[in-house]
Amino acid sequence: MWSFAIYPHLRARSSDHSLPPLLQNIGAKVFMNKCFILFLTSYSLAYCNINQDSSFHSLVEGSIKNDIESRIVTIYKDSNQRPNGTGFILDQSGTILTALHVFFPGDKIQVAMEQENPSAATLKKSEPLFDLGLLSSALSAPTRALEYRERVDLSVGERVWTIASPYGLQSSYMEGIVSHLDRRGISNRFSNVPLIQIQGISYPGASGALVFDRKGRAIGMIMATFGFDSGNGIGLVLPGAYIQVFLKK
């Protein structure tokens, strides 16, 4: 029997004629039951430890998350107030960082924080080569210095997150996984730029949103989306180094 192959000492006990056969069988069954109970107990403890609240969301410090959420704006591109992208308030003077492609020259740009009415914004600075734009607005939010993390320090499989306005749904928290660190040649706009490919965070309206690691360091900006029609949300992210160069100009 398989049980004796696992517990060979039971075979020896079963052939011990110093005890009546009935007691031998009872002793073997009691021993097996104890082993089975011990196994179930160990498994249950291991299962509970694995399934404790260790989600990525809980690893992001609450104060960092709240600060970032307070700086997210939805960008509207015309008089019909159609949501078209996401922006990030950089300072208390209302400067907003976003992707340049979420509006066109001549558009009536408006921006809004969650549960607030849209207000006017104007293009302050742009860099078409990297698809980056700065807007001037009357918005203000408490801000901390934005930290960046280099692309080369990331790992495939690492968890990241963003807060954006996909489909105009303001302040939507989304998590994703880094799936490629050097995606080139799939966009004419970024033919030689090593874009970061991330699964699960990019949908229409998320363009312009910054992506963060669990410590709240920005790794880049969502620039393009693939596969949103099937729910994949594959996003291409411009590395933070390009944003830093743009802001320093």
N, C-alpha and C positions, 0 to 999 in steps of 0.2 A: 504493500500500500504506500501511496505517496507520503502519508503522514509519518510513516516509519523511516522513509528516506530522509525526511527533514529532521526528525527527532529519533536517531538511531538508538538512544538509550531506552526508548519505549519498547523496542524489540527485546532487549535484554530483560526488561521487567516482565514482559508478557510471557517469557519462557522460564521465569523464576517459579519453580514448583513448590516453593516454600509457602506460597499463599494460594488459597482456593481460587479457581478460575473466575468466580463471580467478583471477588475482591480485586483481582488483577484487572478485570475489565472496568470496574468502577474507578479504580485509581487512574487508569489511563485516560478515561473520559474526563475526570476532574482536572487532570493535568492539561489536557487539550483545551478544555473550557477556559482555564485560567490563562493559557497562552493566547486564546482568541480574544478574551476580554482585554488583556494587556495590549494586544495589537490594535484593537478598536480605540482604546484610550490614547495610545501614542498617536494614532492617525488623527483623532479628533483634535488633539492639542496642536499638531502640526498644521492642520487645516485652519484652525482658528488664528494661528500666528500669521499664516500666509494671507488670510482674508481680513486682517485688521485694516483700518482706514489708512492705507499707504498710497492712496491715489496721488497722481502728480499734482492735482489741484491743491491738495493739502500741503504740499511741499513749498508752494509759492508763498512767501511772507505776505501776510494780510495788508500791512501798511504799504508795501510796494504795489500790490495789486490795486488798492484803493487810490493811490496817487496816480497810477497810470490811467485808471478808469475815469478819474476826474479831468483828464486832459484829452479825452477822445471826442472828436466832433464828426458829425455827418456833413458831407459836402453836397450841395445842390447846385445844379448847373443852369437852371433857367427859371423863368417866372412861374412855371407850374410847380416849382419846388419838388422836382423829381430827384430823389436821392441817387447819387452817382458814385460816391467814394467815401473814403475815411481820411481824417487828418489828425494830427497830433500837436497839441499846444506846447510850444517850446519854452515860452517865458511869460512873465506877467504882463508884458505889453501886447499880448495877443497874436504873436507870430505863430503861424501854423505851417507845419511841414506836411507835404502830401505828394502824391504822384501827379506829374504834369498832365498825364493823359486823361484824367477824370473830368477835365473841362477843356474848352477850346477858346482861342482868342475871340473876344467879343461876347462870350457868355456872361450872363448876369450871375455871378457867383454868390452863393449864400452859404452860411455855415450855422450849425446848431449843436449845442450840447444836448444830452438826453433830457427830454421833457421840457425843452425850452423852444421858443419860437426862433426861426431862422433870422439871421441878421446879415447885413452885407459884408463882403470881403473883397479885397482887391489883390491882384497878383503883384508881389513885391520883388521877386527874384525867380529866375528859372534857369535850368540846365537841361536842354533837350537831349543832350548826349546820354545823360543818365536818367532822363524822365523824372526829374525832381523839380518841385516848385515850393516857394514860400509865399504864404498869404498874409496880408495884414488884416486884422479884425479888431473888433471892440471887445472880444472875449478875454477873460482872464481866469487863471486858475493857479492855486498854489503849486509851485514847481520845485523839483529837486534836480540836481545836475544829472543829465542823462549819461549813463555809462554804456559803453559798447563792448562787444565781444568779437574777437577776430574770427573770420571764417575758418582759418587753419586750426583753431582751437576746438572746433565743433567735431562731433563724431556722428557717423551714420547710425541711426537708431535712437538718437537722443531726443528727448521730449522737449517741445517748445510750446509757446502759447501766444495768443494775441487777443486784443479786444477791438472789434471792428463793427461796421454797419452793413453786414451782408443783406442784400435785398432791402436796404433801408431799415433793418432791424437794429436800432441803436444799442450800443454797449453790449454786444454779444460776445461772451467769452468762449474761445475755441482753443482746443489743444491739437497739436500735430506732431508728426515724427519726421525728423530729418532723414531723407531718403537718398540724397545725392548732394555732394559738396562742390561740384564743378561742372554744372550743366551749361554747355555752350552751343552756339550755332542754331538754336531753334527759334530765334527771334532776330529780325533785321536790326531792331533797335539796340540789341545787346549782343552783337555777333561775337565780340571778343571779351565779354564780361563773364567771369565765373559765377553764374547764378547758383543760389542754394535752392535745391528742390525739397519741398516739404509737403507731406501728405496730410490732408484733413483740415486745413485752416483757411483755404482760399475759395471764395465764392464771389459772384458779382456784387460789387459794392464794398468789397474788402480791400480793393486797390488803395494804396496809400497808408495802410495800417502798418505799424511797426510790429516786429515779431521779437519775443523776449525768451530768454532762458529762465530757469527757475529762480535765479537770483535777481531777476529784473533787468538784466543787461540786454540792450538791443543788439540783435544779430543782423538786422536788415529790415527792408521794406517790401511788402507784397506788391509785385508789379504785374503779374500775369496769372491767369487761371486756366487750368485744363481739367476736363472731366467733370465739371460741376453738374452737368445734366444727368449723370449717373450717380451723383452723390459722393464722388471721390474727393473733390476739392483739392486737386494737386496744384500747388502754388509755386511760382518762381519768385525768389526773394533776392533783391539787390543787396549785396553785403554792406554792412555798416561802414566799412572803410570809405566807400564812395560817398555816403551821406556826410561823413566827417569832412571830406575834401570840399564838398559843395558848400557846407555851412561856413567853412573857414575863408572862402573866397570873398 
